[in-house]
Amino acid sequence: PLSIAASIVLLVCAGIFLRNDDTEAAGLASVSAEMEQTQSFFTTAISQELETLKSFDGAETKVLIKDTMKRLEILESDYNQLKIDLVESGNDKRVISAMIANFQNRIELLQQVIENIEEIKTLKANRNETTI
């Protein structure tokens, strides 16, 4: 229940972040139309990976998912600071690159955890087959 609540909170925060029209909090979307598409692509990919991760919620994956959600919260906090830095820097390309890297890190984290969970489930299934 706690990991589900954490993922819902993260999704709600991501939704608020995407719908915020304030220039200061607009992120990449405030830079250009291309960056808005980039931001939309990444947020959609992250949402899809989160949904996949939530589908694995169970007793054997609870700790792993909880840890992943904490790491995602840290990355999102870093991104929020980058949004502020973007405004203060006047759309500095280094900040934009850091924002894109942050999105990539979140996706890679989610994909890696999903792969690990799938491996655990496969190993567990194979172990059960050999004991029967």
C-alpha positions as CSV (number, residue, x, y, z in Angstrom):
1,P,0.0,0.0,0.0
2,L,2.8,2.4,0.8
3,S,4.6,1.9,-2.6
4,I,1.3,2.3,-4.4
5,A,0.6,5.6,-2.5
6,A,4.1,6.8,-3.3
7,S,3.7,6.1,-7.0
8,I,0.3,7.9,-7.0
9,V,1.9,10.9,-5.3
10,L,4.7,10.9,-7.9
11,L,2.2,10.7,-10.8
12,V,0.1,13.5,-9.3
13,C,3.2,15.6,-8.9
14,A,4.2,14.9,-12.5
15,G,0.7,15.9,-13.6
16,I,0.8,19.1,-11.7
17,F,4.2,19.9,-13.1
18,L,3.1,19.3,-16.7
19,R,0.0,21.5,-16.3
20,N,1.6,24.4,-14.5
21,D,1.5,27.4,-16.8
22,D,3.9,29.4,-14.7
23,T,7.0,30.2,-16.8
24,E,9.2,29.7,-13.9
25,A,8.0,26.1,-13.4
26,A,7.4,25.2,-17.1
27,G,10.8,23.4,-17.5
28,L,11.9,22.5,-21.0
29,A,8.5,23.5,-22.5
30,S,9.4,27.2,-21.8
31,V,12.4,27.0,-24.1
32,S,11.0,26.1,-27.4
33,A,8.3,24.0,-29.1
34,E,11.0,21.3,-29.8
35,M,11.9,21.2,-26.1
36,E,8.2,21.0,-25.2
37,Q,7.9,17.9,-27.4
38,T,11.0,16.5,-25.8
39,Q,9.5,17.1,-22.3
40,S,6.2,15.6,-23.4
41,F,8.0,12.5,-24.8
42,F,10.0,12.0,-21.6
43,T,7.1,12.5,-19.2
44,T,5.0,10.0,-21.2
45,A,7.8,7.5,-21.2
46,I,8.3,7.9,-17.5
47,S,4.5,7.5,-16.9
48,Q,4.5,4.3,-18.9
49,E,7.5,2.8,-17.1
50,L,5.8,3.7,-13.7
51,E,2.7,1.9,-14.8
52,T,4.8,-1.1,-15.7
53,L,6.6,-0.9,-12.4
54,K,3.3,-0.7,-10.5
55,S,2.1,-3.9,-12.2
56,F,4.9,-5.8,-10.5
57,D,3.8,-4.7,-7.0
58,G,4.0,-7.7,-4.7
59,A,5.5,-8.9,-1.5
60,E,8.9,-9.9,-3.1
61,T,9.2,-6.6,-5.0
62,K,7.9,-4.2,-2.3
63,V,11.3,-3.1,-1.0
64,L,12.8,-2.7,-4.5
65,I,9.8,-0.6,-5.7
66,K,9.8,1.6,-2.5
67,D,13.6,2.3,-3.0
68,T,13.0,3.1,-6.6
69,M,10.3,5.6,-5.7
70,K,12.6,7.3,-3.3
71,R,15.3,7.6,-5.9
72,L,12.8,9.0,-8.4
73,E,11.7,11.6,-5.8
74,I,15.3,12.7,-5.5
75,L,15.7,13.0,-9.3
76,E,12.4,14.9,-9.5
77,S,13.6,17.3,-6.8
78,D,16.9,17.8,-8.7
79,Y,14.8,18.5,-11.8
80,N,12.8,21.1,-9.9
81,Q,16.0,22.9,-9.0
82,L,17.1,22.7,-12.6
83,K,13.9,24.4,-13.6
84,I,14.8,27.3,-11.3
85,D,18.3,27.3,-12.7
86,L,17.0,27.4,-16.2
87,V,15.1,30.6,-15.6
88,E,18.0,32.2,-13.7
89,S,20.5,31.3,-16.4
90,G,18.4,32.5,-19.3
91,N,17.9,29.1,-20.9
92,D,21.6,28.1,-20.7
93,K,22.2,25.0,-22.9
94,R,24.1,23.3,-20.0
95,V,21.0,23.5,-17.8
96,I,18.9,22.2,-20.7
97,S,21.3,19.3,-21.2
98,A,21.2,18.5,-17.4
99,M,17.4,18.5,-17.5
100,I,17.3,16.1,-20.4
101,A,19.9,13.9,-18.7
102,N,17.7,13.9,-15.6
103,F,14.8,12.6,-17.6
104,Q,17.0,10.0,-19.1
105,N,18.3,8.9,-15.7
106,R,14.7,8.5,-14.5
107,I,13.8,6.3,-17.5
108,E,16.9,4.3,-17.2
109,L,16.3,3.7,-13.4
110,L,12.8,2.5,-14.1
111,Q,13.9,0.3,-16.9
112,Q,16.7,-1.2,-14.9
113,V,14.4,-2.0,-11.9
114,I,11.8,-3.5,-14.2
115,E,14.4,-5.7,-15.8
116,N,15.6,-6.8,-12.4
117,I,12.1,-7.6,-11.2
118,E,11.5,-9.6,-14.4
119,E,14.7,-11.5,-13.8
120,I,13.8,-12.2,-10.2
121,K,10.4,-13.5,-11.3
122,T,12.0,-15.7,-14.0
123,L,14.5,-17.1,-11.6
124,K,11.8,-17.8,-9.1
125,A,9.6,-19.5,-11.7
126,N,12.6,-21.7,-12.8
127,R,13.4,-22.6,-9.2
128,N,9.8,-23.7,-8.8
129,E,9.9,-25.8,-11.9
130,T,13.0,-27.7,-10.8
131,T,11.5,-28.4,-7.4
132,I,8.4,-30.0,-8.8
